[in-house]
């Protein structure tokens, strides 16, 4: 009996210590967002996940500052380039179904493209090594109508020169991911946004997520802002806001939790395909590599996969340590004045320093 009592007491002590440590970490994270307590602040939603459990989940500030609508874990933020992993997943779903090959040339789908169209492959496009021109540099001066992915294709079709020969080096390419979404459309026979909804969002129960299709409304949405001095300036849309393949997803931390957890399973593609997406395919620099839709590096002695996003009025970041089953998701409807990467690094330090 005495041994049992001692054992129970030791368990209670361990649990209390763990809870105290958890409270300390939560307090430290919340302290990073003190500035979001004021009335003229945009929103940010933060989630930390460990071993499939949500260990921190808070939102600060406003999804709609003009109407004082608070941000919540269900607020839909524009993901910007954090959308690219979804485009890559769509391609891999079709690859696993043998409806396309990663070695298929771009020219197979869009024969009017003249710049290395017969040499650029889907693999080059996934890994930012295609050498396609930046579509933002191709937009005619005075353009006011927002672009779609099809507009991007037409701009590229008019070009005669590429940035470099395919496969020669890494150059981050929004153009490539925009064109990948059109390949998904052509191969699947359904609009890209419908493919993402039917083949990714619906199976995972991501019922709050959508894409920024022109003319559609977005539920629970955050409006984008820039910080100018002490004031917020609406900065919600741009010429690029309706280009879907490189940055058109709207989602919440609650839905991205489901996405994060699915990447440990074979719900969407084979486990081997997930591993393939998280395997180094190209190098941005000596320390940072890229797989299919994800950056890959090492931190705290552990493999880390991640992607960030930034556009008019929005900053986003998602990092994953697959071996540790540890993830951080930060979504904000603030552009200038909020360094999402720096905040994410500080949260990593709170949980993983000395790991």
Wavefront OBJ file of the C-alpha trace (Angstrom):
o trace
v 0.000 0.000 0.000
v 2.820 2.419 0.878
v 4.476 1.778 -2.498
v 1.174 2.417 -4.268
v 0.712 5.708 -2.450
v 4.254 6.788 -3.322
v 3.663 5.825 -6.944
v 0.404 7.800 -7.138
v 2.082 10.815 -5.521
v 4.939 10.653 -8.007
v 2.492 10.502 -10.920
v 0.587 13.488 -9.549
v 3.875 15.390 -9.193
v 4.825 14.637 -12.797
v 1.420 15.664 -14.091
v 1.473 18.900 -12.104
v 4.992 19.666 -13.333
v 3.949 19.036 -16.925
v 0.894 21.257 -16.544
v 2.980 24.012 -14.985
v 5.478 23.791 -17.832
v 2.609 23.886 -20.343
v 1.122 26.960 -18.663
v 4.521 28.689 -18.703
v 4.918 28.023 -22.416
v 1.391 29.189 -23.196
v 1.972 32.370 -21.221
v 5.237 32.961 -23.097
v 3.523 32.556 -26.480
v 0.631 34.820 -25.530
v 3.187 37.417 -24.493
v 4.406 37.592 -28.075
v 1.046 39.036 -29.115
v 0.523 41.750 -26.495
v 0.263 44.343 -29.258
v -2.895 42.668 -30.507
v -4.870 43.792 -27.445
v -5.369 47.315 -28.795
v -8.507 48.279 -30.716
v -6.912 49.167 -34.039
v -5.176 45.854 -34.621
v -5.652 43.178 -37.260
v -5.884 39.523 -36.325
v -3.625 36.539 -35.838
v -4.472 32.908 -35.086
v -1.858 30.605 -33.583
v -1.886 26.845 -33.132
v 0.755 24.495 -31.745
v 0.372 20.737 -32.188
v 2.253 17.897 -30.496
v 1.560 14.183 -30.885
v -1.776 14.886 -32.604
v -2.907 17.063 -29.674
v -3.532 20.805 -29.898
v -1.445 22.231 -27.073
v -1.927 25.922 -27.883
v -4.814 27.504 -29.793
v -5.524 31.207 -29.475
v -6.516 34.104 -31.683
v -5.851 37.793 -31.130
v -7.091 41.013 -32.693
v -9.708 41.421 -35.391
v -10.606 39.511 -38.526
v -12.516 42.633 -39.565
v -11.109 45.655 -37.763
v -13.643 48.077 -39.239
v -16.557 46.184 -37.684
v -14.681 44.866 -34.627
v -15.177 41.224 -35.602
v -12.682 39.230 -33.505
v -10.360 36.657 -35.031
v -11.045 33.076 -33.964
v -9.526 29.646 -34.698
v -12.204 29.324 -37.412
v -11.325 32.589 -39.174
v -10.420 32.060 -42.832
v -7.189 33.818 -43.807
v -5.739 34.050 -47.276
v -2.869 31.551 -47.177
v -0.899 33.125 -50.056
v 2.046 30.838 -50.888
v 1.092 28.459 -48.096
v -1.404 27.338 -50.763
v 1.397 25.743 -52.809
v 1.468 22.500 -50.778
v -2.172 21.970 -51.791
v -1.326 22.413 -55.474
v 1.548 19.960 -55.107
v -0.752 17.478 -53.366
v -3.298 17.766 -56.191
v -0.579 16.922 -58.711
v 0.591 13.955 -56.655
v -2.948 12.611 -56.315
v -3.222 12.561 -60.112
v 0.285 11.080 -60.426
v -0.608 8.246 -58.048
v -3.723 7.591 -60.129
v -1.447 7.386 -63.194
v -3.263 10.225 -64.902
v -0.030 12.139 -65.366
v 3.708 11.689 -64.963
v 6.067 14.093 -63.243
v 8.205 13.810 -66.376
v 5.381 15.010 -68.634
v 6.514 18.143 -70.502
v 4.633 21.408 -70.126
v 4.270 21.420 -73.906
v 2.018 18.343 -73.667
v -0.651 20.410 -71.948
v -0.014 23.847 -73.433
v 1.613 23.521 -76.881
v 1.547 27.296 -77.497
v 4.245 27.873 -74.866
v 7.437 28.492 -76.808
v 10.045 28.914 -74.053
v 11.514 25.480 -73.387
v 7.944 24.161 -73.375
v 9.100 20.743 -74.545
v 11.870 20.582 -71.927
v 10.099 21.941 -68.849
v 8.518 19.070 -66.927
v 5.987 18.937 -64.117
v 8.872 17.930 -61.857
v 10.754 21.131 -62.744
v 7.664 23.140 -61.937
v 7.073 21.463 -58.581
v 10.671 22.097 -57.522
v 11.029 25.720 -58.758
v 13.632 24.775 -61.347
v 11.605 25.379 -64.535
v 13.049 28.763 -65.473
v 9.642 30.236 -66.265
v 9.375 34.044 -66.214
v 7.682 35.728 -63.269
v 4.165 36.521 -64.430
v 4.125 39.647 -62.254
v 6.799 41.099 -64.558
v 4.705 40.368 -67.650
v 1.543 42.267 -66.725
v 0.996 45.204 -69.101
v 1.262 48.653 -67.478
v -2.086 50.094 -66.503
v -3.726 46.712 -65.907
v -6.506 47.035 -63.346
v -8.504 43.819 -63.803
v -7.257 41.036 -61.484
v -5.624 38.061 -63.199
v -6.716 34.435 -63.207
v -4.519 31.387 -63.803
v -5.642 31.367 -67.437
v -4.432 34.964 -67.793
v -1.049 33.799 -66.466
v -0.945 31.101 -69.150
v -1.718 33.606 -71.905
v 1.030 35.953 -70.668
v 3.565 33.100 -70.675
v 2.478 31.969 -74.141
v 3.552 35.360 -75.495
v 7.148 35.001 -74.256
v 10.145 33.855 -76.266
v 12.831 33.719 -73.577
v 13.172 31.947 -70.248
v 15.026 32.950 -67.093
v 17.334 29.905 -67.440
v 17.437 26.427 -68.892
v 15.116 23.996 -67.044
v 16.833 22.179 -64.204
v 19.801 24.544 -64.157
v 19.041 26.151 -60.791
v 16.392 27.047 -58.206
v 14.281 30.162 -58.675
v 11.044 30.460 -56.720
v 8.222 30.497 -59.251
v 4.635 31.577 -58.728
v 4.191 31.112 -62.477
v 5.015 27.403 -62.250
v 2.433 26.753 -59.534
v -0.208 28.749 -61.373
v 0.336 26.593 -64.467
v 0.313 23.433 -62.342
v -3.225 24.272 -61.243
v -4.250 24.463 -64.900
v -2.658 21.073 -65.547
v -4.766 19.710 -62.663
v -7.833 21.155 -64.406
v -6.980 19.648 -67.792
v -6.122 16.219 -66.447
v -8.977 15.914 -63.923
v -11.656 17.485 -66.090
v -12.898 19.722 -63.275
v -12.103 23.303 -62.217
v -9.047 23.486 -59.996
v -10.994 24.883 -57.030
v -13.510 22.037 -57.273
v -10.733 19.457 -57.438
v -9.163 20.848 -54.241
v -12.543 20.910 -52.496
v -13.607 17.423 -53.601
v -10.279 15.589 -53.373
v -8.598 17.324 -50.410
v -10.916 19.507 -48.318
v -13.936 17.183 -48.293
v -12.099 13.928 -47.412
v -10.300 15.702 -44.568
v -13.367 17.478 -43.209
v -11.906 20.911 -43.989
v -15.421 22.306 -44.282
v -14.388 25.897 -43.573
v -11.750 26.121 -46.331
v -12.237 27.455 -49.846
v -10.478 29.201 -52.727
v -10.668 32.815 -53.822
v -12.749 32.354 -56.959
v -13.887 35.595 -58.554
v -17.533 36.256 -57.702
v -17.716 33.795 -54.801
v -18.102 34.869 -51.181
v -15.874 33.549 -48.383
v -17.407 32.619 -45.042
v -15.715 33.593 -41.772
v -13.124 35.534 -43.697
v -10.437 37.870 -42.456
v -9.859 41.128 -44.300
v -6.268 42.034 -45.075
v -4.521 45.105 -43.668
v -1.222 46.959 -43.736
v 0.041 48.825 -40.680
v 0.859 52.468 -41.455
v 2.134 54.119 -38.309
v -0.599 53.636 -35.712
v -3.290 53.062 -38.305
v -4.562 50.057 -40.235
v -5.039 50.449 -43.972
v -7.237 48.015 -45.870
v -5.049 46.005 -48.237
v -7.252 43.043 -48.969
v -6.891 42.241 -52.675
v -4.431 42.828 -55.501
v -4.009 42.011 -59.188
v -2.819 38.538 -58.121
v -5.602 37.657 -55.661
v -7.553 35.404 -58.042
v -4.564 33.403 -59.263
v -5.323 30.178 -57.414
v -2.475 27.743 -58.003
v 0.218 29.796 -56.306
v -1.761 31.368 -53.473
v -5.545 31.232 -53.665
v -6.545 29.115 -50.651
v -8.427 30.598 -47.690
v -8.290 28.481 -44.542
v -8.255 28.554 -40.744
v -5.951 27.084 -38.124
v -8.762 24.688 -37.192
v -8.882 23.296 -40.728
v -5.111 23.317 -41.149
v -4.896 21.091 -38.067
v -6.786 18.476 -40.107
v -4.407 19.034 -43.035
v -1.404 18.678 -40.751
v -2.668 15.411 -39.287
v -3.529 13.990 -42.716
v 0.112 14.347 -43.735
v 0.949 11.559 -41.260
v -1.520 9.229 -42.988
v -2.448 7.804 -46.390
v -5.862 9.495 -46.543
v -4.986 11.432 -49.695
v -2.003 9.620 -51.203
v 0.239 6.712 -50.302
v 2.601 7.173 -47.364
v 5.481 6.702 -49.799
v 4.181 9.681 -51.778
v 4.140 11.858 -48.654
v 7.758 10.841 -48.033
v 8.568 11.716 -51.636
v 7.075 15.192 -51.242
v 9.209 15.725 -48.128
v 12.419 14.538 -49.828
v 14.957 17.064 -51.131
v 14.610 17.684 -54.881
v 16.312 21.075 -55.309
v 18.360 23.564 -53.295
v 17.521 27.236 -52.814
v 20.819 27.760 -50.963
v 23.363 25.787 -48.934
v 20.955 25.337 -46.019
v 17.465 25.325 -47.501
v 16.067 22.772 -49.941
v 12.712 22.133 -51.589
v 10.677 18.982 -52.145
v 7.307 19.003 -53.844
v 5.464 21.996 -52.427
v 7.482 22.196 -49.195
v 10.730 23.731 -48.020
v 13.055 21.316 -46.244
v 15.816 22.139 -43.787
v 17.162 21.054 -40.400
v 16.732 22.765 -37.053
v 17.360 21.596 -33.492
v 18.955 18.529 -35.055
v 15.635 17.539 -36.624
v 14.257 17.549 -40.154
v 11.832 20.420 -40.650
v 9.368 20.955 -43.515
v 7.633 24.284 -43.903
v 6.075 26.912 -46.098
v 5.298 30.561 -45.591
v 3.010 32.937 -47.413
v 2.833 36.668 -47.857
v 0.637 38.892 -49.991
v -1.410 42.067 -49.764
v -2.709 42.146 -46.215
v -1.755 38.609 -45.150
v 1.205 36.747 -43.618
v 1.180 33.000 -42.953
v 3.541 30.255 -41.842
v 3.301 26.528 -41.188
v 6.194 24.416 -39.954
v 6.265 20.695 -39.246
v 8.791 18.442 -37.523
v 7.524 15.052 -38.767
v 9.754 12.956 -36.505
v 8.715 14.901 -33.406
v 5.085 15.154 -34.592
v 5.290 18.839 -33.742
v 3.780 21.667 -35.793
v 3.195 25.412 -35.582
v 0.591 27.267 -37.653
v 0.344 31.070 -37.688
v -2.136 32.967 -39.857
v -2.404 36.762 -39.835
v -4.358 39.383 -41.769
v -1.549 41.892 -41.420
v 1.157 42.507 -43.984
v 3.740 45.150 -43.105
v 4.516 45.356 -39.410
v 4.131 41.659 -38.653
v 7.102 39.362 -39.170
v 5.464 35.967 -39.002
v 8.751 34.110 -39.470
v 10.351 35.810 -36.475
v 7.390 34.996 -34.238
v 7.407 31.388 -35.413
v 11.104 31.101 -34.584
v 10.439 32.356 -31.073
v 7.660 29.813 -30.563
v 10.021 27.081 -31.798
v 12.542 28.220 -29.184
v 9.922 28.079 -26.436
v 9.120 24.442 -27.184
v 12.181 22.939 -28.833
v 15.291 24.694 -27.537
v 17.372 22.140 -25.701
v 15.313 19.302 -27.142
l 1 2 3 4 5 6 7 8 9 10 11 12 13 14 15 16 17 18 19 20 21 22 23 24 25 26 27 28 29 30 31 32 33 34 35 36 37 38 39 40 41 42 43 44 45 46 47 48 49 50 51 52 53 54 55 56 57 58 59 60 61 62 63 64 65 66 67 68 69 70 71 72 73 74 75 76 77 78 79 80 81 82 83 84 85 86 87 88 89 90 91 92 93 94 95 96 97 98 99 100 101 102 103 104 105 106 107 108 109 110 111 112 113 114 115 116 117 118 119 120 121 122 123 124 125 126 127 128 129 130 131 132 133 134 135 136 137 138 139 140 141 142 143 144 145 146 147 148 149 150 151 152 153 154 155 156 157 158 159 160 161 162 163 164 165 166 167 168 169 170 171 172 173 174 175 176 177 178 179 180 181 182 183 184 185 186 187 188 189 190 191 192 193 194 195 196 197 198 199 200 201 202 203 204 205 206 207 208 209 210 211 212 213 214 215 216 217 218 219 220 221 222 223 224 225 226 227 228 229 230 231 232 233 234 235 236 237 238 239 240 241 242 243 244 245 246 247 248 249 250 251 252 253 254 255 256 257 258 259 260 261 262 263 264 265 266 267 268 269 270 271 272 273 274 275 276 277 278 279 280 281 282 283 284 285 286 287 288 289 290 291 292 293 294 295 296 297 298 299 300 301 302 303 304 305 306 307 308 309 310 311 312 313 314 315 316 317 318 319 320 321 322 323 324 325 326 327 328 329 330 331 332 333 334 335 336 337 338 339 340 341 342 343 344 345 346 347 348 349 350 351 352 353 354 355
